[in-house]
């Protein structure tokens, strides 16, 4: 993978094979499980889905048109 500049950060493009293997789609999150000079181990994070499941278990419902937008939530 090629490391590229993205604003003030660095980013990598994920190969299609990895995207397919992990079942990734836009908006999914990856968690870094382990990192060293030789390797980077990531896994698909289900944190958001677990949080929504916990809210459902509380019988508290979100509005039907609710969509979490990280950029909007972090605007200052």
PyMOL CGO cylinders between C-alpha atoms (Angstrom):
from pymol import cmd
from pymol.cgo import CYLINDER

trace = [
    CYLINDER, 0.00, 0.00, 0.00, 1.13, 3.51, -0.73, 0.3, 1, 1, 1, 1, 1, 1,
    CYLINDER, 1.13, 3.51, -0.73, 1.15, 6.12, 2.03, 0.3, 1, 1, 1, 1, 1, 1,
    CYLINDER, 1.15, 6.12, 2.03, -0.25, 9.46, 0.82, 0.3, 1, 1, 1, 1, 1, 1,
    CYLINDER, -0.25, 9.46, 0.82, -0.74, 12.91, 2.30, 0.3, 1, 1, 1, 1, 1, 1,
    CYLINDER, -0.74, 12.91, 2.30, -4.34, 13.69, 3.27, 0.3, 1, 1, 1, 1, 1, 1,
    CYLINDER, -4.34, 13.69, 3.27, -4.60, 17.19, 4.73, 0.3, 1, 1, 1, 1, 1, 1,
    CYLINDER, -4.60, 17.19, 4.73, -2.29, 17.30, 7.74, 0.3, 1, 1, 1, 1, 1, 1,
    CYLINDER, -2.29, 17.30, 7.74, -2.47, 13.49, 8.06, 0.3, 1, 1, 1, 1, 1, 1,
    CYLINDER, -2.47, 13.49, 8.06, -1.22, 10.46, 6.20, 0.3, 1, 1, 1, 1, 1, 1,
    CYLINDER, -1.22, 10.46, 6.20, -3.52, 7.87, 4.65, 0.3, 1, 1, 1, 1, 1, 1,
    CYLINDER, -3.52, 7.87, 4.65, -3.33, 4.55, 2.83, 0.3, 1, 1, 1, 1, 1, 1,
    CYLINDER, -3.33, 4.55, 2.83, -5.60, 3.08, 0.18, 0.3, 1, 1, 1, 1, 1, 1,
    CYLINDER, -5.60, 3.08, 0.18, -6.81, -0.38, 1.01, 0.3, 1, 1, 1, 1, 1, 1,
    CYLINDER, -6.81, -0.38, 1.01, -6.45, -3.04, -1.67, 0.3, 1, 1, 1, 1, 1, 1,
    CYLINDER, -6.45, -3.04, -1.67, -9.72, -4.36, -3.06, 0.3, 1, 1, 1, 1, 1, 1,
    CYLINDER, -9.72, -4.36, -3.06, -8.89, -7.86, -1.82, 0.3, 1, 1, 1, 1, 1, 1,
    CYLINDER, -8.89, -7.86, -1.82, -8.62, -6.60, 1.77, 0.3, 1, 1, 1, 1, 1, 1,
    CYLINDER, -8.62, -6.60, 1.77, -11.81, -4.55, 1.43, 0.3, 1, 1, 1, 1, 1, 1,
    CYLINDER, -11.81, -4.55, 1.43, -13.65, -7.64, 0.18, 0.3, 1, 1, 1, 1, 1, 1,
    CYLINDER, -13.65, -7.64, 0.18, -12.13, -9.94, 2.82, 0.3, 1, 1, 1, 1, 1, 1,
    CYLINDER, -12.13, -9.94, 2.82, -13.17, -7.64, 5.67, 0.3, 1, 1, 1, 1, 1, 1,
    CYLINDER, -13.17, -7.64, 5.67, -16.50, -6.74, 4.06, 0.3, 1, 1, 1, 1, 1, 1,
    CYLINDER, -16.50, -6.74, 4.06, -15.69, -3.03, 4.31, 0.3, 1, 1, 1, 1, 1, 1,
    CYLINDER, -15.69, -3.03, 4.31, -17.85, -0.22, 3.00, 0.3, 1, 1, 1, 1, 1, 1,
    CYLINDER, -17.85, -0.22, 3.00, -17.56, 3.58, 3.24, 0.3, 1, 1, 1, 1, 1, 1,
    CYLINDER, -17.56, 3.58, 3.24, -18.03, 4.74, 6.81, 0.3, 1, 1, 1, 1, 1, 1,
    CYLINDER, -18.03, 4.74, 6.81, -16.75, 1.52, 8.41, 0.3, 1, 1, 1, 1, 1, 1,
    CYLINDER, -16.75, 1.52, 8.41, -14.09, 1.84, 11.08, 0.3, 1, 1, 1, 1, 1, 1,
    CYLINDER, -14.09, 1.84, 11.08, -10.88, -0.12, 11.47, 0.3, 1, 1, 1, 1, 1, 1,
    CYLINDER, -10.88, -0.12, 11.47, -9.14, -0.64, 14.80, 0.3, 1, 1, 1, 1, 1, 1,
    CYLINDER, -9.14, -0.64, 14.80, -5.36, -1.05, 15.05, 0.3, 1, 1, 1, 1, 1, 1,
    CYLINDER, -5.36, -1.05, 15.05, -4.82, -4.24, 17.00, 0.3, 1, 1, 1, 1, 1, 1,
    CYLINDER, -4.82, -4.24, 17.00, -1.02, -4.36, 16.87, 0.3, 1, 1, 1, 1, 1, 1,
    CYLINDER, -1.02, -4.36, 16.87, 1.69, -2.31, 15.21, 0.3, 1, 1, 1, 1, 1, 1,
    CYLINDER, 1.69, -2.31, 15.21, 5.43, -2.61, 14.80, 0.3, 1, 1, 1, 1, 1, 1,
    CYLINDER, 5.43, -2.61, 14.80, 8.01, -1.55, 12.23, 0.3, 1, 1, 1, 1, 1, 1,
    CYLINDER, 8.01, -1.55, 12.23, 7.36, -4.75, 10.30, 0.3, 1, 1, 1, 1, 1, 1,
    CYLINDER, 7.36, -4.75, 10.30, 3.57, -5.06, 10.45, 0.3, 1, 1, 1, 1, 1, 1,
    CYLINDER, 3.57, -5.06, 10.45, 0.27, -3.38, 11.11, 0.3, 1, 1, 1, 1, 1, 1,
    CYLINDER, 0.27, -3.38, 11.11, -2.60, -5.57, 12.30, 0.3, 1, 1, 1, 1, 1, 1,
    CYLINDER, -2.60, -5.57, 12.30, -6.09, -4.13, 11.89, 0.3, 1, 1, 1, 1, 1, 1,
    CYLINDER, -6.09, -4.13, 11.89, -9.58, -5.45, 12.37, 0.3, 1, 1, 1, 1, 1, 1,
    CYLINDER, -9.58, -5.45, 12.37, -12.99, -4.16, 11.41, 0.3, 1, 1, 1, 1, 1, 1,
    CYLINDER, -12.99, -4.16, 11.41, -14.44, -2.32, 14.38, 0.3, 1, 1, 1, 1, 1, 1,
    CYLINDER, -14.44, -2.32, 14.38, -18.02, -3.09, 15.30, 0.3, 1, 1, 1, 1, 1, 1,
    CYLINDER, -18.02, -3.09, 15.30, -18.03, -0.43, 18.05, 0.3, 1, 1, 1, 1, 1, 1,
    CYLINDER, -18.03, -0.43, 18.05, -20.76, 1.67, 16.45, 0.3, 1, 1, 1, 1, 1, 1,
    CYLINDER, -20.76, 1.67, 16.45, -23.00, -1.36, 15.82, 0.3, 1, 1, 1, 1, 1, 1,
    CYLINDER, -23.00, -1.36, 15.82, -22.51, -2.53, 19.43, 0.3, 1, 1, 1, 1, 1, 1,
    CYLINDER, -22.51, -2.53, 19.43, -23.40, 0.94, 20.75, 0.3, 1, 1, 1, 1, 1, 1,
    CYLINDER, -23.40, 0.94, 20.75, -26.59, 0.98, 18.69, 0.3, 1, 1, 1, 1, 1, 1,
    CYLINDER, -26.59, 0.98, 18.69, -27.45, -2.53, 19.92, 0.3, 1, 1, 1, 1, 1, 1,
    CYLINDER, -27.45, -2.53, 19.92, -26.99, -1.35, 23.51, 0.3, 1, 1, 1, 1, 1, 1,
    CYLINDER, -26.99, -1.35, 23.51, -29.32, 1.60, 22.87, 0.3, 1, 1, 1, 1, 1, 1,
    CYLINDER, -29.32, 1.60, 22.87, -31.91, -0.76, 21.39, 0.3, 1, 1, 1, 1, 1, 1,
    CYLINDER, -31.91, -0.76, 21.39, -31.66, -2.97, 24.49, 0.3, 1, 1, 1, 1, 1, 1,
    CYLINDER, -31.66, -2.97, 24.49, -32.59, 0.08, 26.60, 0.3, 1, 1, 1, 1, 1, 1,
    CYLINDER, -32.59, 0.08, 26.60, -35.76, 0.46, 24.50, 0.3, 1, 1, 1, 1, 1, 1,
    CYLINDER, -35.76, 0.46, 24.50, -34.60, 3.96, 23.58, 0.3, 1, 1, 1, 1, 1, 1,
    CYLINDER, -34.60, 3.96, 23.58, -35.10, 4.65, 19.92, 0.3, 1, 1, 1, 1, 1, 1,
    CYLINDER, -35.10, 4.65, 19.92, -33.32, 6.99, 17.57, 0.3, 1, 1, 1, 1, 1, 1,
    CYLINDER, -33.32, 6.99, 17.57, -35.33, 9.07, 15.10, 0.3, 1, 1, 1, 1, 1, 1,
    CYLINDER, -35.33, 9.07, 15.10, -36.05, 7.13, 11.89, 0.3, 1, 1, 1, 1, 1, 1,
    CYLINDER, -36.05, 7.13, 11.89, -33.91, 9.50, 9.81, 0.3, 1, 1, 1, 1, 1, 1,
    CYLINDER, -33.91, 9.50, 9.81, -30.95, 9.49, 12.26, 0.3, 1, 1, 1, 1, 1, 1,
    CYLINDER, -30.95, 9.49, 12.26, -27.53, 9.03, 10.69, 0.3, 1, 1, 1, 1, 1, 1,
    CYLINDER, -27.53, 9.03, 10.69, -24.31, 9.48, 12.63, 0.3, 1, 1, 1, 1, 1, 1,
    CYLINDER, -24.31, 9.48, 12.63, -21.96, 11.89, 10.86, 0.3, 1, 1, 1, 1, 1, 1,
    CYLINDER, -21.96, 11.89, 10.86, -18.53, 12.00, 12.53, 0.3, 1, 1, 1, 1, 1, 1,
    CYLINDER, -18.53, 12.00, 12.53, -17.47, 15.16, 10.66, 0.3, 1, 1, 1, 1, 1, 1,
    CYLINDER, -17.47, 15.16, 10.66, -20.63, 17.00, 11.70, 0.3, 1, 1, 1, 1, 1, 1,
    CYLINDER, -20.63, 17.00, 11.70, -20.30, 15.81, 15.31, 0.3, 1, 1, 1, 1, 1, 1,
    CYLINDER, -20.30, 15.81, 15.31, -16.73, 17.09, 15.47, 0.3, 1, 1, 1, 1, 1, 1,
    CYLINDER, -16.73, 17.09, 15.47, -17.33, 20.49, 13.87, 0.3, 1, 1, 1, 1, 1, 1,
    CYLINDER, -17.33, 20.49, 13.87, -16.25, 23.42, 16.01, 0.3, 1, 1, 1, 1, 1, 1,
]
cmd.load_cgo(trace, "trace")
